Amino acid sequence: MAEEVCYPRVKNTGLRGVPVADTKVSYIDGVRGELQYRGYQIQDLARYTTYEEVAFLLIHGQLPSRAELEAFDGRLRSMRPVPPPVLQATALRPRTASPMDVLQGAVPFLADHDSTLGGNSKEAVRAQSERLIAQLPTVVAAWKRIRSGERALDPRPDLPTRRTSCSCSREEPGRAGRPHPGRVPGSPCRPHVQRVHLRRPRGGKHPGPPLRIGGRSGRSPLRGSPRRRQHRGHEDAPGDRQTGKGRVVRQSQARRGREDHGDGPRGLQDPRSRAPILKEFALELGEKTGESFWIDIAEKVREVTQAELKARRGQEIYPNVDFYSAATYYQLGIEPDLFTPVFAIGRIAGWCAHVIEEKFAEAQEKPALYRPEAEYIGDYCGPQGCAFVPLGARASA
């Protein structure tokens, strides 16, 4: 006998807050503002480690010894060059193409040229993951030059990976990966601070395809690019800080429920986590660049947004890591439409870590595909369905 169901069913749209699996990669306590990678607090990792150390931790499951770190760093440096056919295909893209679309489109091409493609062991998938970590910064930096009509430069083997992640900033002529003299030469990026580990679809023989699917969140109309929109929100008032234009713009956004400019954490509901780390770094950059007013604007935006949402919707809302990313990236000389790809560069190790964990059932009894259901509401012709009408008998619109 069929089970009787009372409609409408209660649905959790977007599955927010609904556990679907176990994981050993990251831990979030939104109320307490805790974020851990493999058991380590984000504050400690941001303060005491490098990008390469955290990437190794995520991919291999433990912090590296000095010898392991040196070997890992050497592998990443050797893997940075992108096969010429991939760059040639990238150069065929329209110059107006979204940099995030370009990056996503390059991932399957990189898989085609991966010598370990088809390897199904954990060691092979880790090698594929390391290659993606090494090559994605090269792709983004190459596209920055290609779309400007310049030749893509070979990656510099003398720079650590955390510095190649900054190579999308303005460069001195003929010097790849060197920020513009006015953009804090030598300042390290901190991409590991921004590595959020979201669960993504699993499948295929290479981590690239599920990562390409996961990366689409950066282009979703619901998510879009919070970092780029946050910068636009800040740009609304840099020359009009005394007139309150920024306040008017932000009040208008808050009244319409616009929480997507780096506000409204999706898991962390406490101001203590990654946002203060990026804020501190942005302040350091402001002192060096003489552009600390970007943080002044960001703080005013935060105050207005929090007050408006508290007054109108009764919500306590705090900035997430995206909020201060905009000011940080811009002061490093990174162009606004490259914000999301650079953010993805930091996330790639976390995405790969989840692919490995799910593929090899590191946290569960066996690998599992996630198949959430959608409730059908398309009752076009009543409960019996629609009577088919042949093409010749259909009335013209």
C-alpha positions in Angstrom: 0.0 0.0 0.0 1.4 3.4 -1.0 2.4 5.7 1.8 0.0 8.6 2.2 1.8 11.9 2.1 0.4 15.2 3.2 1.4 18.0 0.8 3.2 20.3 0.7 6.1 18.5 2.3 8.5 20.5 4.4 11.7 21.1 2.4 15.0 22.6 3.4 15.7 24.6 0.3 19.4 24.4 -0.6 20.0 21.8 2.1 21.6 24.4 4.2 22.5 23.0 7.6 21.5 19.4 6.6 24.3 16.9 7.2 24.7 14.5 4.3 28.1 12.9 5.1 31.0 12.6 7.5 34.3 14.4 6.9 37.7 14.6 8.5 38.8 17.5 6.4 37.3 20.5 8.1 35.2 21.4 11.1 32.9 24.4 11.5 31.1 25.6 14.7 29.3 28.6 13.4 28.0 29.7 16.8 31.4 29.7 18.4 33.2 30.9 15.3 35.5 28.0 15.1 37.0 26.7 11.8 39.5 23.9 11.8 41.4 22.1 9.0 42.3 18.5 9.9 41.9 19.5 13.6 44.0 22.6 13.4 42.5 26.0 14.2 42.5 28.4 11.3 44.1 31.2 13.4 47.1 29.0 14.1 47.5 27.9 10.5 47.2 31.5 9.2 49.7 32.8 11.7 52.4 30.1 11.7 52.2 28.2 8.4 52.6 28.7 4.7 50.2 28.0 1.8 52.3 24.9 0.9 52.1 23.5 4.5 48.3 23.8 4.6 47.9 22.4 1.1 50.0 19.4 2.2 47.9 19.0 5.3 44.7 18.9 3.3 45.9 16.5 0.6 48.0 14.2 2.7 46.2 14.4 6.0 48.9 15.6 8.3 51.3 18.6 8.6 54.6 17.9 6.7 58.0 17.5 8.2 60.7 19.8 6.8 61.8 17.1 4.3 58.3 16.4 3.2 57.6 20.1 2.7 60.7 20.6 0.7 59.8 17.7 -1.5 56.2 18.9 -1.9 57.3 22.4 -2.8 59.7 21.0 -5.3 56.9 19.0 -7.0 54.6 22.0 -7.2 57.4 24.1 -8.7 58.1 21.5 -11.4 54.4 21.1 -12.2 53.6 24.8 -12.8 54.1 25.0 -16.5 50.9 24.6 -18.5 51.0 22.5 -21.7 51.2 24.8 -24.7 48.0 23.3 -26.3 46.1 24.4 -23.2 47.4 27.9 -23.5 46.7 27.9 -27.2 43.1 26.8 -26.6 42.8 29.5 -23.9 44.0 32.2 -26.3 41.0 31.3 -28.6 38.6 32.6 -25.9 37.0 36.1 -26.5 39.0 38.7 -24.6 35.7 39.6 -22.8 35.3 36.1 -21.4 34.8 35.8 -17.7 38.1 34.8 -16.1 36.3 32.3 -13.9 34.8 30.7 -17.0 38.2 30.6 -18.6 39.7 28.9 -15.5 36.9 26.3 -15.4 37.2 25.7 -19.1 41.0 25.0 -18.8 40.5 22.3 -16.1 39.4 19.5 -18.5 42.2 20.4 -20.9 44.7 20.1 -18.1 43.3 16.7 -17.3 43.8 15.6 -20.9 47.5 16.3 -20.5 47.9 14.8 -17.1 50.2 11.8 -17.3 48.5 10.2 -14.3 45.0 10.4 -16.0 43.3 7.1 -15.5 45.2 6.2 -12.4 42.7 5.2 -9.7 45.0 4.8 -6.7 45.1 7.3 -3.9 48.7 8.2 -4.9 47.6 8.9 -8.4 44.7 11.1 -7.4 47.0 13.0 -4.9 49.4 13.6 -7.8 46.6 14.9 -10.0 45.5 17.2 -7.1 49.0 18.5 -6.7 49.2 19.3 -10.4 46.0 21.3 -10.2 47.2 23.2 -7.2 50.4 24.1 -9.2 48.9 24.9 -12.6 45.7 26.9 -11.8 47.7 30.0 -10.8 49.6 29.7 -14.1 46.3 29.6 -16.0 44.9 32.7 -14.3 48.1 34.7 -14.7 48.4 33.6 -18.4 44.8 34.7 -19.1 45.5 38.1 -17.5 48.2 38.7 -20.1 46.5 37.0 -23.1 43.4 39.1 -22.8 45.6 42.2 -22.8 47.2 41.1 -26.1 50.5 40.1 -24.3 52.3 36.8 -24.5 51.8 34.5 -21.5 55.1 34.2 -19.5 56.6 31.0 -18.2 56.1 30.6 -14.5 59.1 31.4 -12.3 60.5 28.3 -10.6 62.3 30.5 -8.0 59.0 31.6 -6.4 57.0 29.6 -3.9 53.5 28.7 -4.8 52.0 31.3 -2.4 53.8 34.0 -4.5 52.6 32.6 -7.8 49.1 33.0 -6.5 49.8 36.7 -6.4 51.1 36.8 -10.0 47.8 38.1 -11.3 48.6 41.5 -9.8 50.1 44.4 -11.9 53.5 43.4 -13.1 56.7 45.2 -13.8 57.5 45.1 -17.6 59.0 41.7 -18.4 59.0 40.4 -14.8 56.4 37.7 -14.2 54.9 37.5 -10.8 56.3 40.8 -9.6 53.6 43.2 -8.2 53.7 46.8 -9.4 56.1 48.9 -7.4 53.2 50.8 -5.9 51.5 47.5 -4.9 53.7 46.2 -2.1 56.5 44.2 -3.7 57.2 41.0 -1.8 54.0 41.0 0.2 52.9 37.4 0.6 49.4 36.3 -0.3 47.5 34.2 2.3 45.3 32.0 0.1 45.1 29.3 2.7 43.1 31.6 5.0 40.3 31.6 2.4 40.2 27.9 1.8 36.6 26.9 2.6 35.9 23.2 2.1 32.5 22.8 0.5 31.3 19.3 -0.4 31.2 19.0 -4.2 29.9 16.3 -6.6 32.2 13.3 -6.8 33.0 11.3 -9.9 35.2 10.6 -12.9 38.8 9.4 -13.0 40.4 12.8 -12.3 39.6 15.4 -9.7 39.2 18.1 -12.4 35.6 17.5 -13.5 34.0 17.6 -10.1 36.1 20.6 -9.3 34.9 22.3 -12.4 31.3 21.6 -11.3 32.1 22.9 -7.8 33.7 26.0 -9.2 30.5 26.9 -10.9 29.4 28.3 -7.5 31.6 31.2 -8.3 29.4 32.1 -11.3 26.0 31.3 -9.8 23.5 34.2 -9.9 22.7 33.4 -6.2 26.4 33.4 -5.2 28.2 35.2 -8.0 31.4 36.8 -6.8 31.0 38.2 -3.4 34.6 39.6 -3.5 34.0 41.5 -6.7 30.6 42.8 -5.6 32.1 43.8 -2.2 34.7 45.9 -4.1 31.9 47.5 -6.1 30.1 48.3 -2.9 33.3 50.0 -1.6 33.8 51.8 -4.8 30.4 53.4 -4.5 31.9 56.0 -2.1 35.7 56.3 -2.1 35.5 59.9 -3.4 32.3 60.7 -1.6 33.1 59.5 1.9 32.0 62.8 3.4 28.6 62.9 1.6 27.3 59.6 2.9 26.8 58.1 -0.5 28.1 54.8 0.6 25.7 54.8 3.5 22.7 55.4 1.2 23.8 52.7 -1.2 24.4 50.2 1.6 21.1 51.0 3.3 19.3 50.5 0.0 20.9 47.1 -0.4 20.1 46.0 3.1 16.5 47.0 2.7 16.2 44.8 -0.4 17.8 41.9 1.5 21.1 42.1 -0.3 23.5 40.2 2.0 25.8 39.0 -0.8 28.7 41.5 -0.5 30.7 39.5 1.9 28.1 39.7 4.6 25.9 36.9 5.8 28.1 33.9 6.7 26.8 30.6 5.4 28.2 28.5 8.2 30.1 30.8 10.5 27.7 33.0 12.6 30.3 34.5 14.9 32.7 37.3 14.0 35.7 35.3 15.2 37.2 33.2 12.5 38.8 34.2 9.2 37.5 37.7 8.7 39.7 39.3 11.3 42.8 37.6 9.8 42.1 39.2 6.4 41.2 42.5 8.0 44.6 42.5 9.8 46.4 41.8 6.5 44.4 44.4 4.6 45.4 47.0 7.3 49.0 46.0 6.9 48.7 46.5 3.1 47.0 49.8 3.6 49.9 51.1 5.6 52.3 50.1 2.9 50.2 51.3 -0.1 48.9 54.5 1.5 45.3 53.3 0.6 44.0 52.4 4.1 40.9 54.3 3.3 39.6 51.1 1.7 39.3 49.6 5.1 37.7 52.8 6.5 35.0 52.4 3.8 34.6 48.7 4.5 34.2 49.3 8.2 31.5 52.0 7.5 29.8 49.5 5.2 29.9 46.9 7.9 28.4 49.2 10.5 25.6 50.4 8.3 24.7 46.9 7.1 24.7 45.4 10.6 22.5 48.2 11.9 20.1 48.1 9.0 19.6 44.3 9.1 19.3 44.4 12.9 16.6 47.1 12.7 14.6 45.8 9.8 14.9 42.1 10.0 16.1 41.4 13.6 19.2 39.6 12.3 22.7 39.6 13.8 25.0 39.4 10.8 28.8 39.4 10.6 31.3 39.8 7.8 32.7 36.6 6.4 36.1 36.2 4.8 34.9 37.6 1.5 34.3 41.0 3.1 37.9 42.0 3.5 39.1 40.0 0.5 38.1 42.8 -1.8 40.3 45.4 -0.1 43.1 42.9 0.2 43.1 41.9 -3.4 42.7 45.4 -4.8 45.6 46.7 -2.8 47.7 43.8 -4.1 46.9 45.1 -7.6 44.6 42.3 -8.6 41.9 43.4 -11.0 38.4 43.0 -9.7 37.2 40.5 -12.2 40.1 38.2 -11.2 39.1 38.2 -7.6 37.0 35.0 -7.9 39.6 33.0 -9.8 42.3 34.0 -7.3 39.9 32.9 -4.6 39.4 29.6 -6.4 43.2 29.1 -6.5 43.1 29.1 -2.7 40.2 26.7 -2.6 41.5 24.1 -4.9 43.4 22.2 -2.3 40.3 21.9 -0.1 38.2 20.8 -3.1 40.7 18.1 -3.9 40.9 17.0 -0.3 37.2 16.3 -0.3 37.4 14.5 -3.7 40.1 12.2 -2.2 38.1 11.7 1.0 34.9 10.8 -0.8 36.5 8.7 -3.5 38.4 6.5 -1.1 35.9 6.6 1.8 38.3 8.1 4.3 35.5 9.2 6.6 32.6 6.8 5.7 32.1 3.1 5.3 32.0 3.3 1.5 32.0 5.9 -1.3 28.6 7.4 -1.8 26.9 9.5 -4.5 24.6 12.2 -3.3 21.1 12.2 -4.8 18.9 14.7 -3.1 15.3 14.7 -4.4 13.3 17.6 -5.8 9.6 17.9 -5.2 7.6 18.1 -8.4 5.2 21.0 -8.5 4.5 21.2 -12.3 0.8 20.2 -12.1 0.1 21.6 -15.5 -3.1 19.6 -16.4 -4.3 18.2 -13.2 -3.4 15.0 -11.4 -4.0 12.8 -14.4 -1.4 14.6 -16.5 -1.7 16.3 -19.9 -3.3 14.7 -23.0 -0.8 14.7 -25.8 -1.8 16.7 -28.9 0.0 15.9 -32.2 1.9 18.8 -33.8 -0.6 19.3 -36.6 -3.5 19.6 -34.2 -1.9 22.2 -31.9 -3.3 25.7 -32.1 -0.7 28.3 -33.0 0.3 30.7 -30.3 
